[in-house]
């Protein structure tokens, strides 16, 4: 049990009142709230293009471009998410409420980076797409982690009364990341 967890067996709140105030005040919350769905859209389009290439053998360049765009968005959301965590929690990564999401984000980043390495190393096209699909599978798991935190933040916000509303979702969507 965390040191700050009450003895009732409940988990500690996702945000302290001070962290919630910083989350709601920083423009990085909006940045994360915009980047997360943009990254998901890029993922969805790219997934279709990758699967189309694997099924037909056509469209390698378009699929490759889409993976590069998705990877660039991932790197961007990870950097801006780290800044968001610094502003809200006082540290760039691995803050208590997002520790496991950040850990898994590094798996996602490693797999996307492995794809870029495979691309530039000239691996066979099918192998490159296989690495991309592994990266995408990890991304889906990580996005699920962040969506769960979004839900948790909304429920806590509703329980807290004041503070629930527009700021709740974007703040918890911090990495959806990066998400990652």
Number of C-alpha atoms within 10 A of each C-alpha: 10 9 7 9 12 12 10 6 8 9 12 15 14 18 19 12 12 11 16 19 14 18 24 19 14 14 12 22 28 19 18 28 22 15 26 25 15 14 24 20 13 19 22 15 14 24 20 13 22 27 15 15 20 17 9 10 12 13 15 18 11 14 23 22 14 21 27 20 16 24 25 14 23 29 19 18 27 25 17 21 28 22 18 28 25 15 18 25 22 12 14 16 20 16 17 14 16 19 12 15 26 26 14 20 26 17 16 27 21 13 22 27 18 16 26 19 13 18 18 10 10 11 13 11 15 14 14 21 24 15 19 27 20 14 22 21 14 22 27 18 18 27 24 16 22 26 20 14 22 21 15 17 24 21 13 17 20 14 11 11 9 8 17 16 12 10 20 23 22 24 27 27 30 33 33 33 34 32 35 33
